[in-house]
Amino acid sequence: MKITVLAALSLLSSTCAFAPNANTGTSSRSIRSSSRSSSLYSTLDLGLGPAAPPQIQSQLPPLRTTEDIWTSINSIPVQGGSLRTCNFSTMVERVEVFLKSDGRPLNSDVELWQGPDNTPQKMQVYLEDGSMRPFRCVVETPGECNSISIRNTGELEFPLAAGVEAMYEPDGPAKILNSITPSRIVQGGAVYTTPFSPTVASVQMVLKTDGRPLNARIELLQGPNNNKQVMEVYSEDGDERPFYCILDTPGVGYVVRIVNTATVEFPLSAIIEPYMVDESIPMEEGAGMTWS
């Protein structure tokens, strides 16, 4: 049975190294792409028929595993209890944020700052194993005076590594994924879960609203109430700044749980799709992404 794979659409053209309150350069550099011969990569099929339209295929960059990305980006250590910030040019429409550890638990606050005392988007991140399942998300940065802050809320014994890459495409992965994939409404206070096949090596997710604030809790579980990754997300405007992330799912038995922590007046739209598929793993008939 063939599983469709949606590309991350993250053609990254420059790296933003962290520096406390310092502007970073915008010089472009080449990004090493992963080999298509890997069994993790399957034929791109965006669910629009036997193949994606040419205009969509032309926008698709090579799929990249999070492990491959870490070999090419500039990262810095963030010690427990410390804060690092990254400023960038107004030409940057969005940035991709990466967090990992050496295998220890990871606790961090990631915030988008826009001017003084304005935080239009923020995330609280917990990873049980920051090496096996690193954090990877895209933050929309419209307007001016944007910067990313990363605070390691763990103890001194639990440092983490952080990296940020700028994205200059006119349309981000959240917008493109939302335009080609039907979404599921999650009402305020509601909980939705979806299991997926062991062949799915990673999944991508978009949460957005119609312009109202977005408040949600995303959990990646492996077994009953066994949280491997938890993200508590807030966005001032869920349409202008949707939440897009990629979750690595090594092993079997994973379930994604979405909790709309807002009140009933603030529904959100959720999209969860496979990002990479390991075709070397036999798949049972009827297995796949299933809402429950």
NORSULMO-V631495 format. One line per field, one symbol per residue. ss: DSSP state (@ for helix, = for strand, . for the rest). psi: psi as a letter, one per 40 degrees, with the letter a starting at -180 (. if undefined). A space follows every 50 residues. Layout:
ss: ???
psi: ???
//
This chain:
ss: ...........=====......=........................... ...@@@@........@@@@@....====....=====......======= .....=========......=======.......======.....===== ==.......========.....@@@@@@@@...===....=====....= ========.....=========....=========.......======.. ...=======.......==========............==.
psi: hhhihhidfghheihhiihhfhiiiehiiihhiiheeieehihhheefad iiiddddeehiiihidddddeeihiiihiheihiihiiieehdiihhhii aeeiihhihhihhgahfhgeiihhhhhdheddgihhihhhfiaifiihhh hheiidegiihiihhiheidhiddddddeehiihhhiheihiihiiieeh diiiihhiaeeiihhihhhhigihfghdhhhhhhhdheddgihhihhhgh aifihhhhhheiieegiihhhhiidihheehhhiheiahhi.
//
